[in-house]
Amino acid sequence: MRNIFQNEPSTRGDLGFSGIFSCLRGGSSGGCVSDANKRATGLSYADGLLGYAQQVQLSNVHFLDQRLWMIAGFAQDDWKVTPKLTINLGLRYEFATPALEGKNQMANFDPTANGGAGVSSSPRRAACKTALWCS
């Protein structure tokens, strides 16, 4: 099965405001302090009015070409137990391989691999190590 679609998680951008820039600073660490009820003193709306974003994201429009193999089967039978009772049974099985990207532009990141240093791997390359034929 081939699935070509446009992936645009935040094409217009994404801004995150948390109130960390408008909070009351103090203490020995110089960080944000809490009020008497132990609530944060900063306001995310105030950070937005000031234009201080804590998190910013922008991505490009990207077309994905996912490919995977699927196989499915279905079997059905009717048994007439009595003239007024018929039992209808069916069994369905579906199998799908993990999705691969047609241009090898998809990767997975495992932060626990390589002694905690992390490894980014491509599923297609991993599959091609054991496959008889790779496209």
C-alpha positions in Angstrom: 0.0 0.0 0.0 1.3 3.5 -0.8 0.2 6.5 1.1 1.4 9.9 -0.1 0.3 12.8 2.1 1.3 16.3 3.1 2.7 16.5 6.6 2.4 20.0 8.1 2.3 19.9 11.9 2.9 23.7 12.4 3.4 25.3 9.0 2.1 28.7 10.3 4.2 28.4 13.4 3.6 27.7 17.1 4.4 30.0 20.0 4.3 28.8 23.6 4.0 31.2 26.5 4.4 30.0 30.1 4.7 33.1 32.4 8.3 32.5 33.1 9.4 36.0 31.9 6.7 38.0 33.7 7.1 36.2 37.1 8.3 37.8 40.3 12.0 37.1 40.6 13.8 36.6 43.9 15.4 34.2 46.3 19.0 33.0 46.3 18.6 31.4 42.9 17.1 34.4 41.1 14.3 32.3 39.7 10.6 32.7 39.8 9.1 32.8 43.3 5.6 31.6 44.4 2.9 33.6 46.2 1.6 32.7 49.7 -0.6 30.0 48.2 2.4 28.5 46.4 1.1 29.5 42.9 3.4 30.7 40.2 3.5 34.5 40.0 3.9 34.8 36.2 1.2 35.1 33.6 1.4 33.4 30.2 -0.9 36.1 28.8 1.5 38.8 30.0 4.5 37.0 28.3 2.4 37.0 25.1 1.7 40.7 25.3 5.4 41.4 25.9 6.4 39.1 23.0 8.5 36.8 25.1 7.9 33.2 23.9 9.3 30.3 25.8 8.8 27.8 23.0 8.8 28.5 19.2 8.3 26.0 16.4 8.2 26.4 12.7 8.3 23.6 10.1 8.2 23.3 6.3 5.6 21.7 4.2 6.8 18.1 3.5 5.3 15.3 1.5 5.6 11.8 2.9 5.6 8.7 0.7 4.8 5.9 3.2 4.9 2.3 1.9 3.8 -0.9 3.6 2.7 -4.4 2.8 -0.8 -5.5 4.0 -2.5 -8.8 3.7 -6.0 -9.7 5.1 -8.3 -12.6 5.0 -11.8 -13.3 6.0 -13.8 -16.6 6.3 -17.4 -16.9 7.1 -19.9 -19.8 7.5 -23.5 -20.2 8.4 -24.7 -23.3 10.4 -28.4 -24.0 10.6 -28.7 -25.7 14.0 -32.6 -25.9 14.0 -35.2 -24.5 11.6 -35.4 -21.4 13.7 -31.8 -21.0 14.7 -28.9 -20.2 12.4 -25.4 -19.5 13.7 -23.3 -17.1 11.6 -19.6 -17.2 12.4 -16.7 -15.2 10.8 -13.0 -15.0 11.3 -10.8 -12.1 10.1 -7.0 -11.7 10.1 -5.0 -8.6 9.1 -1.3 -8.2 8.9 0.6 -5.0 8.1 4.4 -4.4 8.0 5.8 -1.3 9.7 5.6 1.8 7.4 8.7 2.8 5.4 9.3 6.1 3.7 9.8 5.8 0.0 12.7 8.3 -0.1 14.2 7.1 3.2 13.4 10.4 5.0 11.9 8.9 8.1 13.9 8.1 11.2 13.5 7.0 14.8 15.4 8.2 17.8 16.2 5.9 20.7 17.6 8.0 23.6 18.6 4.8 25.6 20.7 3.3 22.9 24.5 3.6 22.7 25.0 3.9 26.4 22.5 6.8 26.7 24.1 8.8 23.9 21.1 8.0 21.6 20.9 6.7 18.1 18.9 7.9 15.2 18.0 5.0 12.8 16.1 4.6 9.6 13.6 1.7 9.6 14.3 1.1 5.9 18.0 0.6 6.6 17.3 -1.7 9.5 14.8 -3.7 7.4 17.3 -3.9 4.5 19.9 -5.6 6.7 17.8 -8.7 6.9 15.8 -8.5 3.7 16.7 -10.4 0.5 15.9 -7.4 -1.7 15.6 -3.7 -0.8 14.3 -0.9 -3.1 
